[in-house]
C-alpha cells in the first residue's frame, strides 16, 4: 500500500529539465525552474545587446571582448536549445556564423576606429598614426579578404584608397600650417615706432626700430630716424626725447619705409600695442605704394594681459611696456630700458625679450 502511495507522490514531483532541481511544489515554466528561466531571460537579453553592439560597431576597444562574450552566451543558449527549449534562432548556427565572420568584424571595427580618429582630427600625431595603421596594416588585410571573395562591408577598396589619399593630402597641409605657425613664433620681426601723435592719418613717424629674430635669436637690427613734414612739438619731445635738431638732416618716410619693408621680408610682426604701430605702417605704406599692407601681427600687450590674468586671477594694474619689463624681465633689462626709454630700437629689443617670455 505504502509503495503505491510513494509511486503516486513521485509522479507529482516536478523536475527542471536543465538543472535537474526537483520538488513537489517546484514552479516550472516550459520545463524550467525559476532560476533557470531567469538565466535564460538574461542570456537572451545579453545576446540581443551584444549583437546590437557588434552590428553597429559600438565600443571600439570592446569589439573582441564583445565577440567573446557573445560566443559564450550562444554556447550557454545552445544548452537550452538542445533540450527543446524554444528560442528565437538556433544558437549553434549563430555561433558558427559568428566564428566565420570574427576576423572580418574585428577588421572593420579597427578600420572604422582609425577612420573616425582621422576625421575627428584630434592631433597631427594621432592622425599620422591612424593613417599608417589604415594604409600599412588594415588595407592589406582588406584586400586579402576581397581576393578570397569574402564580402563583409559596403566600403570598396577604391573608396578606402581614395579616403587614405585625401587624408594624406589634408594631413600634409595641416603639418605645413603647423610648421608655419611654429616658425612664426621663432622667426619674426619685433619692432617699435616713435611718432608725433596717436592718429596715423594726421600724425607722422619719427623713428623706426626693429630686430630680426631667427630661431629665437636676434640676427639683425634696423634703426632709422625719420624727418617729418611738420615741426615736432615740445610735448612729443618730452615723451620720446626726439628733437627737431635730431631729425633735420634725416631722410623722409618715403625713403625710410621702403628700407624697413625690405628688412622685414615676409616675416610676421610683433609689437607692444601692435594695432598702434601697425596702423602707422599701413597708412604710410598705402600712401607710398598705393596699395594695402597686410602682415600677420602679434601684440605683446595682449599676450601679457592674458598671461598675467591666468597667473594672478586678475587683470594687471598696468600693461605698458615698462610694466611688462618689470614683471617679466630682469633688473638689468629695466635699467637698459630706462636709459633710452621711448627710443624705437631699445623698445623693439624689449618687445623681443618679452615675447620670448610670453609665447
Residue pairs with C-beta under 8 A, 6 or more apart in sequence:
9 24
12 24
13 22
13 23
13 24
13 26
14 22
14 23
14 24
14 25
14 26
14 27
14 28
15 21
15 22
15 26
16 22
16 26
16 28
16 31
16 32
16 33
16 36
17 31
17 32
17 83
17 84
18 31
18 32
18 33
18 36
18 79
18 80
18 83
19 33
19 35
19 36
21 33
21 35
21 36
26 33
27 33
27 34
29 37
30 37
30 85
30 86
31 83
31 84
31 85
32 40
32 80
32 85
40 77
40 80
40 85
43 73
43 76
43 77
43 80
44 77
44 87
44 88
46 69
46 73
47 70
47 73
47 74
47 77
50 66
50 69
50 70
50 73
51 70
52 58
53 59
53 62
53 66
54 63
54 66
54 67
54 70
54 105
57 63
57 108
57 109
57 112
59 66
60 109
60 112
60 113
63 105
63 106
63 109
63 110
64 106
67 98
67 102
67 105
67 106
70 98
71 95
71 98
71 99
74 91
74 92
74 94
74 95
74 98
75 91
75 95
77 87
77 91
78 91
78 92
78 95
80 87
81 87
81 90
81 91
81 92
101 152
104 145
104 150
104 152
104 153
105 152
107 138
107 141
107 142
107 145
107 152
108 152
108 153
110 133
110 138
111 134
111 138
111 142
111 155
111 160
113 130
114 130
114 131
114 133
114 134
114 138
115 130
115 134
115 163
117 126
117 127
117 130
118 127
118 130
118 131
118 134
118 167
121 127
121 174
124 171
124 174
124 175
124 178
127 167
127 171
127 174
128 171
131 164
131 167
131 168
131 171
134 160
134 164
135 164
139 157
139 160
139 161
139 164
142 157
142 160
143 157
145 152
146 157
184 268
184 296
185 359
186 213
186 214
186 215
186 216
187 213
187 214
187 215
187 267
188 213
188 267
188 268
188 269
188 270
188 298
188 355
189 210
189 211
189 212
189 213
189 263
189 264
189 267
189 268
189 269
189 270
190 210
190 211
190 213
190 269
190 270
190 271
190 348
190 349
190 351
190 352
190 355
191 208
191 209
191 210
191 211
191 222
191 264
191 269
191 270
191 271
191 277
191 344
191 348
191 351
192 208
192 209
192 210
192 271
192 272
192 277
192 344
192 345
192 347
192 348
192 351
193 205
193 206
193 207
193 208
193 209
193 276
193 277
193 280
193 281
193 344
194 205
194 206
194 207
194 240
194 242
194 342
194 343
194 344
195 203
195 204
195 205
195 206
195 280
196 203
196 204
196 206
196 228
196 230
196 232
196 233
196 236
197 203
197 236
198 276
200 279
200 280
200 282
200 283
200 284
201 283
203 280
204 226
204 228
204 229
204 230
204 253
205 226
205 228
205 253
205 256
205 257
205 280
205 284
206 225
206 226
206 228
206 232
206 236
206 240
206 242
206 247
207 223
207 224
207 225
207 226
207 240
207 242
207 343
207 344
208 222
208 223
208 224
208 226
208 256
208 257
208 260
208 344
209 221
209 222
209 223
209 343
209 344
209 345
209 346
209 347
209 348
210 221
210 222
210 223
210 260
210 263
210 264
210 344
210 345
210 348
211 218
211 220
211 221
211 222
211 345
211 348
211 349
211 352
212 218
212 219
212 220
212 221
212 222
212 263
212 264
212 267
213 219
213 352
216 356
218 349
218 352
220 263
221 345
221 348
222 259
222 260
222 263
222 345
223 344
223 345
224 250
224 251
224 256
224 259
224 260
225 242
225 246
225 247
225 250
226 247
226 250
226 251
226 252
226 253
226 256
227 247
227 248
227 249
227 250
227 251
227 252
228 247
228 253
229 252
231 244
232 242
232 243
232 244
232 247
236 242
237 243
237 244
239 342
240 342
240 343
241 341
241 342
241 343
250 256
253 284
253 288
254 288
257 281
257 284
257 285
257 288
258 288
260 281
261 285
264 295
268 295
268 296
268 297
268 298
269 278
269 295
269 296
269 297
269 298
270 297
270 298
270 299
270 300
270 351
270 352
270 355
271 277
271 278
271 297
271 298
271 299
271 300
271 351
272 299
272 300
272 301
272 321
272 324
272 347
272 350
272 351
272 354
273 299
273 301
274 297
274 298
274 299
274 300
274 301
274 302
275 299
278 295
278 297
281 293
282 292
282 293
285 291
285 292
285 293
286 292
286 293
298 355
300 324
300 351
300 354
300 355
300 358
301 319
301 321
301 324
303 355
303 358
303 359
304 316
304 319
304 323
304 324
304 327
304 328
304 354
304 358
305 315
305 316
305 319
307 358
308 314
308 315
308 316
308 319
308 327
309 315
309 316
316 323
316 327
317 323
321 337
321 347
321 350
321 351
321 354
322 334
322 337
322 341
324 350
324 354
325 333
325 334
325 337
325 350
325 353
325 354
326 334
328 353
328 354
328 357
328 358
329 350
329 353
329 354
329 357
333 350
333 353
336 346
336 350
337 346
337 347
337 350
339 346
340 346
341 347
